[in-house]
Structures are given as structure tokens and as C-alpha cells.
Amino acid sequence: MRSVPFSPCLLLCPLLFLLHPLTSRAQEPPSGPGVEREGEHLYRVALLRAAPGRLPALVELLKEERDLLGDAGEPLPFWMRHSQGDQWDLLLLYPMGTFHEYYEPQRTRRRLRSGLIKGLSQEQLRSEADRLISWRNELFVRGPSPEALAAAFSDHTFYHVEMFVALHGRRRPLLEERRMENEYRRILGQPENLIFVREAGGPWDSFTIAFYRNLDHYAESRRVEPEERDRAARAAGFDSADHVGVYMRSLILYHRDTLAVVIQ
């Protein structure tokens, strides 16, 4: 694999860089139990499906990108690999901070300088990425701090990702439902979700990630007595445990569930 320079356009359509940094937000200020599971840190999210037979090469390309980001002093992206569920192969979260911070001239020059020393043009770089990627979906989201993500990823290797498109006018109620479900999980002693809310791009209004040590840990969280689940659901604001999914589906146009694993 040839070394490739880091570029802000490696995986992202150039038109998205014209977005105004004060894009309107769909979320309301976090409040209530578990608010540390949310946040205002800006991320770029890339969902990628590799061209047939090209996933190993794409992973290697992205590893080189991680190295170049590190050389430029940028926070390293968090990533995971699809196991079953939606069509993407890889999900990557690139910490940005804010639009103003990320596109600040000096920081931008550092990223470009890190790439230029490797000697490939923007056109060559896009060509190499296009050769390896058959489908992509990208968006900007606000979520927990990179420190919170780093802690979650460091201790867990199995992930449950739920991505949502809300019905018209139901984005805020859907966000509140996600908070209610975190309270339900907290009462049961189950892993809570990290919550991410769309700032711009992509169709997804929000998505959540639950972190597990492994597949067995994920399965354990489902082994709870019905009476205990009902008590926790009512305490969290649902009518019953059976109503949790019913209420969520009353707020969405569609959603996707994906199980994913760590990338070694």
C-alpha cells in the first residue's frame, strides 16, 4: 500500500466544507440523568462500504490516514467494523471540536502540510479512495467528549449502533426518548448509550452507540426478569417494558440497527 497524505477531502464530499459553522441544531440542551452520555463536541461521521474484495485495503488506507492525523497533531478517529445489520462495513468518528476550531487556518495548514510531504495530489488521493469505496454516507454530529469515547472504546470491543430518522416534528421527542431509555438501562444496571445528534449532512437525525465487552456481555443484558424490566421502564417514564420499543417507533420514519466489532 502506498503512503497517502491526509486531506480533509479524503472521505468527505468537498461541498460539505462550505457549511456555515453556525448551522442550526436539531437538539435541545441536555438535561436530566445521564447527560454525560451527550455533549456538544462536533464530529465528522463516515459510514463506508468497501468495493467488493477491497475491505482489507481500505482498512490499511485508513490506518495510514490515522498515522498522518497523528503527525498533524489531530485527534485520532474512533472506528468500528460491521458484524451484522446495516450495509456499511466501517463507521468512523473524527473529532473536530467546533467548525471554527477545525477549519482555523493554522490547524488546516498543519493537516495539509502533513500530507504534502508524502507527495500525492488531491486528485490522486480521491482516485485511490474511490477505487476502494463503493458506497458512503457522511454527516456532522454533536456528541460526548473524545475523552468519554476513548474511555468507552478502551474497555469494550463489541458495539450496538442504532441510527434514526425521525418523523416530521418528532426530532426532540425522539431525543428525549433516547434519554428515557438510558435511564431505563441505568436502573437495570445495563450499559447506557452514547447519544449523537445531527448537525448537518446525511439523513440520520440521531444515533446511539452502546458499548459491550463482547458478545456474551451483550447477550447478558437481555436476561432480565419481566417484572424487573417493567419496574425500570415505569420509573424511566414508559408505560411498561413492552412499551419502550413501541413508543420509539411512534417517533421515527425508519431506523437501522447494527452490531459491530473492534478493528485490530
N, C-alpha and C positions, 0 to 999 in steps of 0.2 A: 504493500500500500504506500503510495506517495504521500509525503507530508504535505498538508494543505494549510493555508493560512486561515486564521479566524477572521470571519467577516460577519457583521450584523445581518447580512443578507444570505447567509448560508442556508437557512431553512425557512426564512420568512419572506413573503412577497414584499418587494420594495414599497408598494403603495401604503402598507401599514405604517411606515415610518413618517407619513405625512399627518398622522393622527395628532390632534391638538392635545397637549398634556392635561388639559382640564376637561377631558371627556366626561359627560355626565355619568353618574353611577346608579346602578340598579339596587344597591344595598342600603340598608338603614344602619345607623351606628350600632355596633354590638352592645348588647346588654344582657344581664341575667347570668345564670350559672354557666360555666364552661366557656366564657368569652375568650379565654386564651387559645381556644381552638380556631378563632378567627383572627383577622388582623387587616392592616392597611398596606402591607408590603406588596409592591407590584411585581408580578411575574409574567414572563412570556411563556406560554404553553405550546408545545409542538406535539401533535399526535401524528405518527408516521407509520405507513405500511411500506415495507421494503418491496422492491421489484422481485419477481419470483427467483428464488435461489440466492438473493443478494443480501439477506439479513446479516450474515456474519461480516460481510464487507462494510455494510452500513454501520454496524456497531463499532468496527475498527475506525472508520472515518470519524465517528462521534467521539471516540476516545482521544483521537488526535486533536479534535476541537477542544475537548476538556483541557488537554495539556496547554494549548495556546491561550485559552481563557486564563488559566493559572499564571502563565508567563506575563499576561497583561495585567495581572492583579485583580482580575474579575472573580466574583463568587462562582464556584463551580455549580453546574446544573445538577439537579436531582433527577434520577430516571428509573424506569422500571420496564419490564418486558411482559407483554401479554401472555397469559396462560390459557384462559378461555373467556369468551364473552364477545366484546365488540371487535370490529375488524382491524383495529390498529395493532401494530407489532410493538411499538415503543411509545412511551409517554415521557416527555422531558419538561421539567420546570426550571426556567432560567431566572434567577433572582435579579431584579432590576432596581428596586427601591422605589423610585418615582420616575416618571418620564423625564423630568428636568434633570435629575441626577444622572440617569443612564445616558442621555444624549448631551450632557455637558461636554463642551469642546475638548477639554484636556483628556477626559476619560475616553471619549470617542477616538482621539488620536492614539491613545495607548493601545486600544484594541486593533486599530488599523496598522500601527507600527509593528505589533506582534505578528501580524500576518504577512506584511510586506517582506520581512526578512526571509520568508520561505519561498517567495518568488513566483506564486501563481496569481493570475489576474482574477478579477471578479467573474469574468465570463468563463474562465476555465473552472473556477470553483463551482459556479452554478451548474456547469455541464457535468462535473463529477457527481454532485449531489443528485441531479436529475437522473443520472444513469442508475442510481441505487434506490430511488424512491418512486413508488408507483402511485401513492396517494398521501395527502397530508391535510391536516386541519389545524389551524393556529388561532390563538386568541391571547388577549391580555386579561389577567385576573388579579384580584386583590385577595391576599390570604395571610396566614400566620407568618411570623418572622422566619428567616432562614435558620436561625438557631433552633426554633421549635421543630422545623422539618429535619434538620440534621440529627437532632435527638431521636426523632421517630424512626428515621431511616437507619440509624446506627444500631438500634436494638431489634429491628424487625426485618424479615425477608419475604413476607407474603402480604399482599395488599388487596383490598376490595375498593374498587373505584365505581362510584355512581354519578352519572352525568345527566343533567336535567334541562329540558326546555319547558318553561312554564307556560301555562295558558295566559292569554292576554289579561293583564291587570293582576296576575297572581304571583308575580316575582317575589314581592315582600312576604306574603303569606307562606310561600314555599321556603324562603329563608328561615322564617320563624318555625316552620315545621321541622327543618333540619336541626334547629336548636332544641326543640322539644324532643326529638329523637336522641340527641346527645344526652339530654337529661335522663331519658328512659334508660339509655345504655349505662350512664353513670350509676344510677340506682342499682342496676343489676351487676355492677362491677365488670362490665364489658368495655372493650376499647372504644373510646369516643372517636368521632370523625373529625378530621381537619376540614374546614369549610373554605371554599374558594368561590368568589363571585365575579362574574364577567365585568370587565371594564370596557372592552372593545374587541371587535373581531369575532369570528366563529359563531356558531348557532347556540352554544351552550350558555344558559343563564347562570348556572352554578354547577359545581361538582364537589363531591366529598371523597376523602380517602380515609379508610380505616386500616390500621396497621396491626399485623399479627406476627408472632414469632415464626409460625409455619402453618401448614395446612391443618395439622391437628389442633393447634390453638384456635384457628378459625372455626373448626367443627365444634369445639368445646363450648363456644359462646352460644350455640344453638340449643344446648342441653339444659334448659331451664324449665322448671315445673310451670304448668299453665297458670296456676293461682299466683305464683310469684311474678310472672310476666304481667298479669292483669293488674296487680297492685302497683307495679312500677309504671305501667302505662297510664293509669289514672293519676298517679302522682305527677307525671310529666305533662298532663293536660289532655290525654287521649281518652276516648270513651272506654276502650279496652285494648288488650294487646292485638286482637284481630283487627282493630280499627286503625292501627298505625299505618299499614300499607294502603288501606282503603282511603284514608284521609290524604296521604301523599299523592295518590293517583287522581284525586279530585282536583289537584292543583297543577297538573302537568299535561302538556301536549304529548310528550314522549320522553323516555329516558333510556339509558344504556347501563348495564351492569357488566363489569369486567373484573376478573381475578387476575392478578399479576404477580410476578416474582422479581427478586433481585437480579441485577446483572452483575456477573462476576468480572 
